[in-house]
Amino acid sequence: MLVVRIVELQGNNFAFGLQQSEEIIHTHLIKQHGFLKNLSAHSNVKKAKALLQVHSPNILEELGGLAKGLDMELGTIIRLYSGYDVDFPTMGCTAYINNDYYVRNYDFSPELYDARLVFSNPINGYASVGFSQQVIGRLDGMNEKGLVVGLHFVNNEHKGEGFLATTIVRILLEQCCSIKEAIELISTIPHGFCYNYSITDLSGEGVVVEATPEKQVVHFNNPLICTNHFEAEVLQRKNREDVQGSIKRKEYLGSILTEKISPITAYQHFNDGNSPLFFKYYKEYFGTLHTVVYLPKELSVIIGVGENCKPIKLSLRKYLDGTNNLPKVIKGRINQKV
């Protein structure tokens, strides 16, 4: 059984950090400290702090709240949670964007998964809903302006000194109201690894930003399919040696999405445990943990945890209006493939 907690954050970012420090202490997140220490052993804290002051003072303030609540040095918290100059295992993700919605599977290990869906409404930034990673980061999400962003791992061998994609997704959601703003901002942030970022907004347009530490290439398409490899000729040498699985997922999606299908039908294609888009290699860091459909025009989200999960629909708009009764958790079933 996989249990995803629903977290609500409102107010200033220091308060976000304090609230989440309590969550870390009392949940499985505290067990991740040893793992995070190993991954961030060589991180340049001074440089990370200086870059956050430029690119996201909100995140720096939130890290201050975490430090206070956990009774730890700010430098240690920046090293563990900022996502700057940090190693990270491989992961997989598949996304599809059309005029009406953005649907995606996130594939990784439950042991390193935050298992948190966060509704946040900061004083200085756009409100959003999204799945967290390393507490302050986001795997995917949608903000109050209808901007949706998700990450897709490509390669961790071509590394630079920069931020994890999870931190970058969080920055984009909090600061950008459109594809145009997201493309402009993402080009100014130092990237640590090779990732694709799939993005849409109220326009229904789809865009993939293929990003390496040295260069970003932008592709527009509608509809748009994004998996875990670069397609730009100038970046293909940055791909992993074997990208056939990523290519096959993209080809499969292209074959079934020849006709207009509803968000629920798309959800079912992604969440079906027997689908070529759904994976069960959890011990190998490649098992599907959540399926999510973001609906920018109505600011709602359809969610399933694990496989063949009855979808749950939640509203960011109602959350902001104070009329949404959010559940405490979403539960689902995962089965390791033998």
Phi and psi in degrees as a GROMACS rama.xvg file:
@    title "Ramachandran Plot"
@    xaxis  label "Phi"
@    yaxis  label "Psi"
@TYPE xy
-114.037  128.118  LEU-2
-117.62  120.296  VAL-3
-103.636  125.129  VAL-4
-84.5014  144.284  ARG-5
-96.2538  122.207  ILE-6
-116.311  134.691  VAL-7
-115.38  127.294  GLU-8
-125.772  125.21  LEU-9
-138.447  146.545  GLN-10
112.858  -147.265  GLY-11
-88.927  162.924  ASN-12
-71.1393  -26.9615  ASN-13
-62.0345  -40.9467  PHE-14
-65.124  -36.4906  ALA-15
-56.5483  -46.5933  PHE-16
-62.5471  -44.0301  GLY-17
-60.0649  -46.4078  LEU-18
-61.4199  -42.8434  GLN-19
-74.7615  -22.9411  GLN-20
-64.3153  -38.5088  SER-21
-63.3422  -39.3631  GLU-22
-64.5089  -42.4727  GLU-23
-59.6977  -46.3252  ILE-24
-61.1559  -37.0739  ILE-25
-103.666  10.8786  HIS-26
-133.04  -176.586  THR-27
-64.1114  -14.4031  HIS-28
-60.9992  -28.4307  LEU-29
-65.0014  -27.4202  ILE-30
-71.9443  -15.1753  LYS-31
-80.2561  -9.6601  GLN-32
-58.427  -43.1521  HIS-33
-62.3341  -42.6718  GLY-34
-63.5138  -44.3771  PHE-35
-67.3996  -34.807  LEU-36
-61.78  -41.6323  LYS-37
-65.4856  -40.8377  ASN-38
-71.567  -26.8584  LEU-39
-110.509  18.9057  SER-40
-58.4334  -33.0182  ALA-41
-103.167  9.81757  HIS-42
-65.186  137.795  SER-43
-87.6235  96.6584  ASN-44
-63.8699  -41.8525  VAL-45
-61.2682  -43.7047  LYS-46
-69.242  -40.103  LYS-47
-59.8612  -44.2261  ALA-48
-62.5325  -43.5644  LYS-49
-63.7939  -39.6634  ALA-50
-69.8425  -37.8699  LEU-51
-65.9335  -35.4981  LEU-52
-60.6133  -31.0868  GLN-53
-84.2969  -49.1339  VAL-54
-91.7859  -29.1694  HIS-55
-158.605  79.4982  SER-56
-57.7727  -29.1207  PRO-57
-61.0051  -45.9274  ASN-58
-64.6473  -39.6495  ILE-59
-62.0465  -41.036  LEU-60
-64.3712  -39.8485  GLU-61
-65.0623  -39.4526  GLU-62
-63.6828  -33.2729  LEU-63
-62.6773  -40.1876  GLY-64
-65.5418  -39.5831  GLY-65
-61.2689  -45.2253  LEU-66
-59.6271  -44.3969  ALA-67
-62.1405  -48.2709  LYS-68
-68.6503  -32.3488  GLY-69
-91.6877  -3.38245  LEU-70
56.1514  49.8688  ASP-71
-127.842  158.896  MET-72
-64.8497  141.536  GLU-73
-57.7478  -39.4849  LEU-74
-59.224  -39.6228  GLY-75
-65.5596  -42.8306  THR-76
-65.6516  -40.6023  ILE-77
-60.5512  -43.1209  ILE-78
-62.4176  -42.2851  ARG-79
-76.2631  -38.6438  LEU-80
-118.047  -10.2282  TYR-81
-74.0897  -21.6944  SER-82
76.8254  16.3238  GLY-83
-94.2066  126.283  TYR-84
52.0817  52.2863  ASP-85
-120.007  137.433  VAL-86
-77.1615  155.589  ASP-87
-155.536  143.269  PHE-88
-66.5892  167.067  PRO-89
-71.3731  156.956  THR-90
-153.339  170.141  MET-91
-132.093  155.782  GLY-92
-159.683  144.169  CYS-93
-129.245  132.532  THR-94
-136.533  150.318  ALA-95
-134.953  134.187  TYR-96
-126.237  133.693  ILE-97
-134.615  -167.285  ASN-98
-59.4318  -26.7875  ASN-99
-109.567  -23.8327  ASP-100
-157.593  168.561  TYR-101
-128.23  120.982  TYR-102
-121.254  144.101  VAL-103
-157.61  147.576  ARG-104
-107.868  141.104  ASN-105
-113.294  125.854  TYR-106
-118.659  121.343  ASP-107
-165.354  -155.026  PHE-108
-107.154  134.761  SER-109
-63.5211  -24.1053  PRO-110
-68.6387  -28.2667  GLU-111
-111.052  15.314  LEU-112
-96.799  128.843  TYR-113
-61.0226  -33.0433  ASP-114
56.8469  50.669  ALA-115
-137.278  130.184  ARG-116
-107.225  117.843  LEU-117
-108.754  123.417  VAL-118
-97.9466  116.851  PHE-119
-125.656  143.027  SER-120
-136.471  78.98  ASN-121
-74.2296  155.022  PRO-122
-66.3691  -42.1414  ILE-123
-112.874  74.3132  ASN-124
157.377  169.328  GLY-125
-78.2079  141.287  TYR-126
-68.9419  152.515  ALA-127
-155.834  166.355  SER-128
-129.559  135.074  VAL-129
-174.034  164.257  GLY-130
-86.0096  129.312  PHE-131
-88.6612  159.259  SER-132
-144.949  134.334  GLN-133
50.868  38.8213  GLN-134
67.6616  -60.4975  VAL-135
-85.4081  -19.2827  ILE-136
-84.2133  169.861  GLY-137
-132.495  133.84  ARG-138
-78.4251  -37.6746  LEU-139
-162.857  162.969  ASP-140
178.105  171.057  GLY-141
-136.689  135.892  MET-142
-102.715  177.33  ASN-143
-65.6424  -16.2562  GLU-144
-90.6159  -0.568642  LYS-145
89.8402  6.47999  GLY-146
-75.731  130.725  LEU-147
-121.389  134.218  VAL-148
-137.546  137.509  VAL-149
-138.737  155.142  GLY-150
-106.039  154.166  LEU-151
-140.823  110.666  HIS-152
-61.5598  137.8  PHE-153
-117.283  -52.4623  VAL-154
-162.243  140.289  ASN-155
-111.183  8.63002  ASN-156
-83.3637  -31.4072  GLU-157
-94.645  91.4595  HIS-158
-110.061  146.421  LYS-159
-133.723  174.051  GLY-160
-85.1795  103.698  GLU-161
-168.088  -168.432  GLY-162
-90.3329  151.119  PHE-163
-63.6358  154.935  LEU-164
-61.3894  -30.3425  ALA-165
-63.0581  -40.4356  THR-166
-66.6753  -40.4706  THR-167
-64.8612  -41.6741  ILE-168
-59.864  -43.9553  VAL-169
-59.9529  -44.6368  ARG-170
-61.2193  -44.5298  ILE-171
-62.1783  -44.9485  LEU-172
-63.6178  -36.6772  LEU-173
-80.2721  -22.8526  GLU-174
-116.938  -16.1053  GLN-175
-114.278  142.289  CYS-176
-108.987  -2.23915  CYS-177
-155.654  166.123  SER-178
-55.7876  -45.0413  ILE-179
-56.9436  -48.1341  LYS-180
-65.5843  -38.3343  GLU-181
-64.8118  -42.5592  ALA-182
-63.4942  -41.2478  ILE-183
-65.5561  -43.4996  GLU-184
-71.9525  -39.955  LEU-185
-62.921  -26.0926  ILE-186
-74.905  -14.2062  SER-187
-97.6036  -9.13451  THR-188
-95.2969  134.158  ILE-189
-67.663  127.1  PRO-190
-99.6876  132.647  HIS-191
-83.8768  -30.7267  GLY-192
-139.634  -176.06  PHE-193
-94.4029  117.873  CYS-194
-140.532  152.205  TYR-195
-96.1283  143.872  ASN-196
-120.094  116.743  TYR-197
-94.6517  131.681  SER-198
-139.056  141.793  ILE-199
-145.008  172.368  THR-200
-150.885  -164.18  ASP-201
-60.8728  -21.2371  LEU-202
-68.4439  -21.6615  SER-203
83.0425  -3.99039  GLY-204
-68.4943  150.009  GLU-205
-116.333  143.525  GLY-206
-144.085  142.538  VAL-207
-115.962  128.102  VAL-208
-102.706  111.859  VAL-209
-86.7935  114.646  GLU-210
-123.358  130.39  ALA-211
-120.1  170.516  THR-212
-60.0384  -22.445  PRO-213
-101.737  -25.6502  GLU-214
-156.035  150.457  LYS-215
-126.559  138.669  GLN-216
-123.228  133.468  VAL-217
-109.019  131.839  VAL-218
-122.894  127.363  HIS-219
-100.831  142.304  PHE-220
-163.072  153.936  ASN-221
-154.279  112.423  ASN-222
-71.588  167.686  PRO-223
-128.887  137.149  LEU-224
-121.557  133.463  ILE-225
-134.538  131.542  CYS-226
-127.388  -132.024  THR-227
-121.802  40.363  ASN-228
-146.988  155.844  HIS-229
-84.0068  141.905  PHE-230
-108.768  -21.9218  GLU-231
-61.9835  129.992  ALA-232
-57.1987  -37.0478  GLU-233
-68.718  -17.4956  VAL-234
-110.434  -5.3248  LEU-235
-61.6921  -27.5875  GLN-236
-68.0478  -11.5665  ARG-237
-87.054  -8.8101  LYS-238
-67.7692  158.137  ASN-239
-64.9036  162.031  ARG-240
-61.5473  -39.7848  GLU-241
-111.569  107.58  ASP-242
-116.636  14.5159  VAL-243
-62.7703  -37.9948  GLN-244
-61.7575  -42.4046  GLY-245
-64.4913  -43.0727  SER-246
-64.6701  -41.6636  ILE-247
-64.4084  -39.4009  LYS-248
-62.4226  -41.0079  ARG-249
-65.7584  -42.0238  LYS-250
-65.5623  -39.9646  GLU-251
-62.0374  -46.5188  TYR-252
-59.9603  -41.5584  LEU-253
-61.8031  -31.7849  GLY-254
-77.5403  -30.3817  SER-255
-94.9305  -14.8566  ILE-256
-105.436  40.4845  LEU-257
-78.6814  -19.5483  THR-258
-118.821  158.013  GLU-259
-68.8045  125.44  LYS-260
-123.206  155.219  ILE-261
-74.2666  162.682  SER-262
-57.1699  -39.2157  PRO-263
-67.7241  -41.3596  ILE-264
-62.8154  -41.8022  THR-265
-61.5116  -43.8988  ALA-266
-55.6413  -45.0168  TYR-267
-65.1429  -38.2429  GLN-268
-59.9432  -39.0913  HIS-269
-80.6007  -35.3758  PHE-270
-92.2752  -10.3711  ASN-271
-62.6367  122.8  ASP-272
-61.1752  -18.6174  GLY-273
-98.2904  2.24927  ASN-274
-73.5539  146.036  SER-275
-63.3388  -9.18802  PRO-276
-93.1117  -8.35556  LEU-277
-110.445  130.73  PHE-278
-123.848  151.136  PHE-279
-127.264  23.0693  LYS-280
-92.6444  64.91  TYR-281
-67.4732  -36.2106  TYR-282
-70.6324  -20.0864  LYS-283
-98.6348  16.2897  GLU-284
64.4882  28.2967  TYR-285
-142.005  61.3923  PHE-286
-123.963  140.933  GLY-287
-72.2019  123.198  THR-288
-102.361  -41.0965  LEU-289
-144.732  151.145  HIS-290
-114.824  133.644  THR-291
-139.823  139.371  VAL-292
-120.369  117.889  VAL-293
-97.9678  133.834  TYR-294
-117.804  89.9623  LEU-295
-61.4383  -35.6256  PRO-296
-70.8983  -26.9464  LYS-297
-111.169  1.24169  GLU-298
53.4704  47.9992  LEU-299
-127.315  167.844  SER-300
-141.803  136.522  VAL-301
-108.827  129.54  ILE-302
-132.097  141.951  ILE-303
-139.81  140.413  GLY-304
-110.371  129.491  VAL-305
71.7179  -158.202  GLY-306
-100.547  148.084  GLU-307
50.1489  43.8399  ASN-308
-89.6729  134.076  CYS-309
-61.8591  122.995  LYS-310
-66.6008  143.319  PRO-311
-115.049  131.38  ILE-312
-107.967  127.551  LYS-313
-126.025  155.162  LEU-314
-119.295  120.834  SER-315
-69.0374  -36.7943  LEU-316
-62.0063  -45.3731  ARG-317
-67.5995  -33.1877  LYS-318
-60.6735  -44.1425  TYR-319
-69.1504  -32.0546  LEU-320
-78.0847  -12.9643  ASP-321
78.968  18.4508  GLY-322
-110.939  7.19855  THR-323
-100.636  125.047  ASN-324
-94.2943  93.2067  ASN-325
-76.6197  141.475  LEU-326
-70.0232  164.359  PRO-327
-80.1537  -36.1785  LYS-328
-144.516  161.515  VAL-329
-124.275  128.802  ILE-330
-112.06  148.757  LYS-331
-154.831  174.35  GLY-332
-115.209  134.107  ARG-333
-125.627  144.318  ILE-334
-132.023  119.559  ASN-335
-67.5421  130.493  GLN-336
-75.965  131.842  LYS-337
